[in-house]
Amino acid sequence: MEASLRRLRTDHIDIYTVHEWDGQVRLEETLRALDDLVRDGKVRYLAVSNYSGWQVMKALVLSDAHGWERFAGNQIYYSLESRDAEYELLPLSVDRGLGVMVWSPLVRGLLTGKYRRDKGPGQGRHLTEWNENEPPVRNVDTLYSTIEVLVDVAQRRGVSPAQVALAWLLTRPAVSSLVIGARTDEQLATNLAAADTVLDVEDLARLDAESRPPLIYPHWHQDAIPADFRGPSDFVLHPE
């Protein structure tokens, strides 16, 4: 940590993120070390990334039990193409008050509108790598259908598909920030403009209907629970 602070020319890090689960190290050791960094003033807030729901919850329970600094943020992979996080990670973040930071919100550029159904994998570098690198694209047909709606909404709004994809994420529960990337100043400006892009109820409904993942157990069973019995975190997967 000391070497990192020197290289960054600062005396503290605002958000320190544990990037991956380590099943070979006792979680208590990791959490105690993180707590020491906060108590020493070298770190302001702690975050976690790429943990499963039970792993995040275990960390929160241990931190609370020992009086250690708990995770305040949850950095996750989430987008219109991949909404797996809605099964556990988003409801957990809503319930436990974690701010969600989304990585790869445009799926390596796939949600920019550049790639369409009539442009096969050979038309773009990223498409040829679908089955070679993470994150995976599990349903190409659904991706193309989602992109069609994305482009249509963008055209009606007079904005870019990327802005719509990012603006949709900013409407999602617990999402507080997006980790965006850009190769040019123009791309950066376009992505940042998503913060001012407003989507109406119809836009959101169309995007949701096209991209919503199927309910897996026990969520399809819980879907039968009357809305009066649901809490705030339940409405991530069961909005109606």
C-alpha positions in Angstrom: 0.0 0.0 0.0 2.8 2.5 0.9 4.4 1.9 -2.5 1.1 2.5 -4.3 0.4 5.7 -2.4 3.9 7.0 -3.3 3.4 6.2 -7.0 0.0 7.8 -7.0 1.4 10.8 -5.1 -1.3 10.8 -2.5 -1.7 10.0 1.1 -5.0 8.0 0.8 -7.2 6.1 -1.6 -10.9 7.1 -1.8 -12.3 3.7 -2.7 -10.2 0.5 -2.3 -11.7 -2.5 -4.2 -11.1 -6.2 -3.6 -11.2 -7.4 -7.1 -11.7 -11.2 -6.7 -12.7 -13.8 -4.2 -9.8 -15.9 -2.7 -11.0 -19.2 -1.3 -7.5 -20.0 -0.1 -7.3 -17.1 2.4 -9.6 -16.9 5.4 -12.0 -14.1 4.8 -11.4 -12.8 8.3 -7.8 -12.1 7.5 -8.7 -10.1 4.4 -11.4 -8.1 6.2 -9.1 -7.3 9.2 -6.3 -6.1 6.9 -8.8 -3.9 5.0 -10.1 -2.5 8.3 -6.5 -1.6 9.3 -6.1 0.4 6.1 -9.2 2.4 6.9 -8.2 3.0 10.5 -4.8 4.1 9.4 -6.4 6.7 7.2 -4.9 5.2 4.0 -8.3 4.2 2.6 -11.6 6.1 2.9 -14.1 3.4 1.7 -14.0 -0.3 0.9 -15.6 -2.0 -2.1 -15.9 -5.5 -3.4 -16.0 -6.8 -7.0 -16.9 -10.1 -8.6 -18.1 -11.8 -5.4 -21.2 -13.9 -5.4 -24.2 -12.9 -3.3 -23.4 -15.3 -0.4 -19.7 -14.2 -0.4 -20.7 -10.5 -0.1 -23.2 -11.3 2.6 -20.6 -13.3 4.5 -18.2 -10.5 4.4 -20.8 -8.0 5.7 -21.8 -10.3 8.5 -18.2 -10.8 9.6 -17.4 -7.1 9.4 -20.5 -6.2 11.5 -19.8 -8.9 14.1 -16.2 -7.8 14.6 -16.8 -4.1 14.3 -14.6 -3.8 11.2 -15.1 -1.4 8.4 -17.7 -2.9 6.0 -17.9 -2.9 2.2 -19.7 0.3 1.1 -19.6 -0.5 -2.7 -20.2 -3.4 -4.9 -18.6 -3.3 -8.4 -20.4 -5.7 -10.7 -20.8 -6.7 -14.4 -24.2 -5.5 -15.5 -25.8 -4.3 -18.7 -28.7 -4.6 -21.1 -26.9 -7.6 -22.5 -26.2 -9.3 -19.2 -28.7 -8.9 -16.3 -27.5 -11.8 -14.2 -26.8 -9.4 -11.3 -30.5 -9.0 -10.8 -30.8 -12.5 -9.4 -28.8 -11.8 -6.2 -26.2 -9.0 -6.3 -28.5 -6.1 -7.0 -31.2 -7.1 -4.5 -28.4 -7.7 -1.9 -27.0 -4.2 -2.6 -30.4 -2.6 -2.2 -31.1 -4.5 1.0 -27.7 -3.8 2.5 -27.2 -0.3 1.3 -24.2 -0.9 -1.0 -23.5 1.5 -3.8 -23.2 -0.3 -7.1 -20.5 0.5 -9.6 -20.9 -1.2 -13.0 -17.9 -2.4 -15.0 -18.1 -2.9 -18.8 -21.5 -1.3 -19.1 -21.3 -1.3 -22.9 -20.0 -4.9 -23.1 -16.8 -4.0 -24.8 -18.6 -1.7 -27.3 -21.3 -4.2 -28.3 -24.1 -1.8 -27.1 -22.8 1.2 -29.0 -25.0 0.3 -32.0 -21.9 -0.4 -34.2 -22.8 -4.1 -34.3 -26.1 -5.1 -35.8 -27.8 -8.3 -36.8 -26.8 -7.8 -40.5 -23.2 -7.4 -39.5 -21.9 -10.8 -38.5 -19.0 -11.6 -36.2 -16.5 -11.1 -39.0 -17.3 -7.4 -39.1 -15.8 -6.5 -35.7 -12.9 -7.5 -33.5 -15.0 -7.8 -30.4 -17.6 -10.1 -32.0 -14.9 -12.6 -33.1 -13.8 -12.8 -29.5 -17.1 -13.6 -27.9 -16.2 -17.2 -27.3 -12.6 -16.5 -26.4 -12.7 -13.8 -23.7 -14.9 -12.8 -20.9 -17.5 -11.5 -20.5 -19.4 -14.1 -22.4 -22.4 -13.4 -24.6 -24.8 -16.3 -23.9 -27.6 -15.4 -26.4 -26.5 -13.7 -29.5 -30.1 -13.5 -30.9 -31.3 -11.7 -27.8 -28.3 -9.4 -28.0 -29.2 -8.4 -31.5 -32.9 -7.9 -30.6 -31.9 -5.7 -27.7 -29.6 -3.7 -29.9 -32.4 -3.1 -32.4 -34.6 -1.6 -29.6 -31.6 0.3 -28.3 -30.9 1.9 -31.6 -34.6 2.7 -32.2 -34.9 4.5 -28.8 -31.7 6.4 -29.5 -32.9 7.6 -32.8 -36.2 8.8 -31.4 -34.4 10.6 -28.6 -31.7 12.1 -30.9 -28.9 10.5 -28.9 -26.4 7.7 -29.3 -27.2 4.0 -28.5 -24.4 4.1 -26.0 -26.1 7.0 -24.1 -29.3 5.0 -23.9 -27.6 1.9 -22.7 -25.8 3.9 -20.0 -28.8 6.0 -19.1 -30.8 2.7 -18.6 -28.2 1.5 -16.1 -28.5 4.8 -14.2 -32.2 4.1 -13.6 -31.5 0.7 -12.0 -31.8 0.3 -8.2 -28.6 0.9 -6.2 -26.5 1.9 -9.3 -24.5 4.9 -8.3 -21.7 5.0 -10.9 -20.5 3.5 -14.2 -17.0 2.5 -15.1 -16.7 3.7 -18.7 -14.0 3.5 -21.2 -13.3 5.6 -24.3 -10.6 5.7 -27.0 -11.3 9.2 -28.1 -12.4 12.5 -26.6 -15.7 12.3 -28.6 -16.5 8.9 -27.2 -15.8 10.2 -23.7 -18.1 13.2 -24.2 -20.8 10.9 -25.6 -20.7 8.6 -22.7 -20.7 11.3 -20.1 -23.8 12.8 -21.7 -25.7 9.7 -20.6 -26.0 11.4 -17.2 -28.4 13.9 -18.8 -30.2 11.5 -21.0 -33.8 11.0 -19.8 -35.7 7.8 -20.7 -39.5 7.7 -20.4 -41.7 4.9 -19.1 -42.2 3.5 -22.7 -38.5 3.5 -23.4 -37.7 1.7 -20.2 -40.5 -0.9 -20.7 -39.3 -1.7 -24.2 -35.7 -2.1 -23.2 -36.7 -4.2 -20.2 -39.0 -6.5 -22.1 -36.4 -7.3 -24.7 -33.5 -7.9 -22.3 -35.1 -9.3 -19.2 -33.6 -12.6 -18.2 -35.8 -15.6 -17.3 -36.5 -16.2 -13.7 -34.5 -19.0 -12.1 -35.3 -20.8 -8.9 -36.3 -19.7 -6.3 -37.2 -16.4 -8.1 -39.9 -17.9 -10.3 -41.5 -19.4 -7.2 -41.3 -16.0 -5.3 -42.8 -14.3 -8.3 -46.2 -15.6 -7.1 -45.9 -13.7 -3.9 -48.3 -10.8 -3.8 -46.7 -7.3 -4.1 -48.0 -6.4 -0.7 -45.6 -8.9 0.8 -42.5 -7.7 -1.0 -39.7 -5.4 0.2 -37.7 -2.8 -1.7 -35.0 -5.4 -2.8 -37.7 -7.8 -4.1 -38.8 -5.3 -6.8 -35.5 -5.6 -8.6 -36.6 -8.9 -10.1 -40.4 -8.5 -9.6 -41.2 -4.9 -10.6 -44.9 -5.4 -10.9 
